[in-house]
Amino acid sequence: MPELLDELLLARNEAGGRFRKLITMYKKVELLIIDEMAINGATRRICLYII
């Protein structure tokens, strides 16, 4: 999970549409299980900022 969040943050701050490509890729996934949120202490505010 930390790697996913890092990748999304980096992509969001880059030019070239990488963030949009990542989001499009994740939209195609039928089921995405993210179970480390509580372990890493990511708050709702942080998660909403990233996405």
DOLO-148311 format. One line per field, with one value per residue: x, y, z negated of N, C-alpha, C in turn; residue in three letters; residue number from 1. Coordinates in pm, whole numbers, plus 50000, padded with zeros to 5 digits. Example, Ala and Ser with C-alpha at 12.3 -4.5 7.8 and 13.67 -1.06 7.14 Angstrom:
n.x = c(51319 | 51285)
n.y = c(49431 | 49775)
n.z = c(49220 | 49292)
ca.x = c(51230 | 51367)
ca.y = c(49550 | 49894)
ca.z = c(49220 | 49286)
c.x = c(51320 | 51290)
c.y = c(49670 | 50003)
c.z = c(49220 | 49213)
res = c(ALA | SER)
n = c(1 | 2)
END
This chain:
n.x = c(50080 | 50189 | 50360 | 50183 | 50046 | 50262 | 50330 | 50097 | 50098 | 50338 | 50280 | 50066 | 50185 | 50340 | 50390 | 50236 | 50030 | 50042 | 49918 | 49647 | 49648 | 49715 | 49492 | 49292 | 49373 | 49335 | 49060 | 48966 | 48998 | 48822 | 48803 | 48967 | 49164 | 49249 | 49422 | 49598 | 49557 | 49464 | 49672 | 49895 | 49811 | 49695 | 49503 | 49161 | 49152 | 49409 | 49398 | 49189 | 49304 | 49511 | 49380)
n.y = c(49880 | 50134 | 50180 | 50209 | 50445 | 50626 | 50609 | 50714 | 50975 | 51077 | 51055 | 51228 | 51473 | 51498 | 51592 | 51504 | 51320 | 51085 | 51030 | 51024 | 50800 | 50598 | 50607 | 50538 | 50277 | 50156 | 50183 | 49987 | 49755 | 49499 | 49430 | 49571 | 49530 | 49697 | 49679 | 49782 | 50033 | 50099 | 49995 | 50150 | 50394 | 50588 | 50867 | 50957 | 51205 | 51227 | 51016 | 51100 | 51331 | 51228 | 51078)
n.z = c(50000 | 49920 | 50135 | 50347 | 50276 | 50280 | 50552 | 50670 | 50566 | 50676 | 50949 | 50967 | 50936 | 51160 | 51503 | 51816 | 51808 | 51659 | 51412 | 51479 | 51647 | 51462 | 51289 | 51470 | 51525 | 51271 | 51251 | 51416 | 51281 | 51124 | 50856 | 50595 | 50332 | 50052 | 49780 | 49595 | 49496 | 49234 | 49086 | 49154 | 49077 | 49242 | 49296 | 49362 | 49485 | 49600 | 49784 | 49952 | 50056 | 50210 | 50407)
ca.x = c(50000 | 50270 | 50413 | 50072 | 50026 | 50377 | 50317 | 49990 | 50143 | 50437 | 50212 | 49980 | 50269 | 50413 | 50319 | 50237 | 49913 | 50066 | 49817 | 49523 | 49667 | 49706 | 49353 | 49219 | 49410 | 49270 | 48916 | 48938 | 49006 | 48691 | 48813 | 49096 | 49162 | 49353 | 49403 | 49702 | 49523 | 49460 | 49804 | 49986 | 49756 | 49654 | 49374 | 49068 | 49193 | 49525 | 49353 | 49111 | 49397 | 49586 | 49293)
ca.y = c(50000 | 50257 | 50198 | 50259 | 50586 | 50700 | 50614 | 50807 | 51111 | 51117 | 51070 | 51347 | 51592 | 51496 | 51626 | 51396 | 51234 | 50957 | 51011 | 50984 | 50662 | 50510 | 50604 | 50459 | 50138 | 50107 | 50177 | 49863 | 49644 | 49470 | 49427 | 49616 | 49520 | 49778 | 49644 | 49837 | 50170 | 50112 | 49963 | 50262 | 50515 | 50687 | 50924 | 50978 | 51329 | 51195 | 50930 | 51183 | 51421 | 51151 | 51040)
ca.z = c(50000 | 49924 | 50269 | 50429 | 50241 | 50332 | 50697 | 50704 | 50536 | 50776 | 51077 | 50961 | 50946 | 51286 | 51626 | 51913 | 51800 | 51590 | 51308 | 51546 | 51693 | 51345 | 51244 | 51570 | 51503 | 51150 | 51274 | 51488 | 51186 | 51068 | 50711 | 50547 | 50186 | 49988 | 49640 | 49509 | 49457 | 49088 | 49032 | 49178 | 49017 | 49341 | 49260 | 49474 | 49551 | 49684 | 49894 | 50045 | 50123 | 50308 | 50518)
c.x = c(50085 | 50325 | 50306 | 50050 | 50139 | 50367 | 50210 | 50030 | 50243 | 50370 | 50126 | 50060 | 50350 | 50326 | 50317 | 50123 | 49933 | 49960 | 49687 | 49532 | 49656 | 49562 | 49269 | 49248 | 49338 | 49118 | 48876 | 48938 | 48868 | 48692 | 48954 | 49089 | 49280 | 49335 | 49507 | 49671 | 49529 | 49597 | 49898 | 49933 | 49719 | 49515 | 49288 | 49109 | 49310 | 49482 | 49274 | 49200 | 49470 | 49501 | 49209)
c.y = c(50127 | 50285 | 50255 | 50407 | 50673 | 50717 | 50714 | 50951 | 51161 | 51143 | 51196 | 51475 | 51599 | 51543 | 51503 | 51298 | 51101 | 50928 | 50961 | 50840 | 50563 | 50496 | 50520 | 50311 | 50080 | 50101 | 50046 | 49741 | 49623 | 49472 | 49464 | 49617 | 49597 | 49758 | 49703 | 49979 | 50188 | 50086 | 50082 | 50394 | 50623 | 50737 | 50941 | 51101 | 51305 | 51115 | 51011 | 51279 | 51349 | 51122 | 51157)
c.z = c(50000 | 50063 | 50362 | 50403 | 50294 | 50484 | 50740 | 50677 | 50639 | 50910 | 51079 | 50980 | 51075 | 51400 | 51716 | 51901 | 51731 | 51485 | 51370 | 51596 | 51577 | 51298 | 51341 | 51552 | 51381 | 51164 | 51342 | 51396 | 51123 | 50915 | 50672 | 50395 | 50131 | 49838 | 49546 | 49461 | 49305 | 49026 | 49042 | 49123 | 49117 | 49304 | 49385 | 49554 | 49645 | 49805 | 49996 | 50120 | 50235 | 50431 | 50558)
res = c(MET | PRO | GLU | LEU | LEU | ASP | GLU | LEU | LEU | LEU | ALA | ARG | ASN | GLU | ALA | GLY | GLY | ARG | PHE | ARG | LYS | LEU | ILE | THR | MET | TYR | LYS | LYS | VAL | GLU | LEU | LEU | ILE | ILE | ASP | GLU | MET | ALA | ILE | ASN | GLY | ALA | THR | ARG | ARG | ILE | CYS | LEU | TYR | ILE | ILE)
n = c(1 | 2 | 3 | 4 | 5 | 6 | 7 | 8 | 9 | 10 | 11 | 12 | 13 | 14 | 15 | 16 | 17 | 18 | 19 | 20 | 21 | 22 | 23 | 24 | 25 | 26 | 27 | 28 | 29 | 30 | 31 | 32 | 33 | 34 | 35 | 36 | 37 | 38 | 39 | 40 | 41 | 42 | 43 | 44 | 45 | 46 | 47 | 48 | 49 | 50 | 51)
END
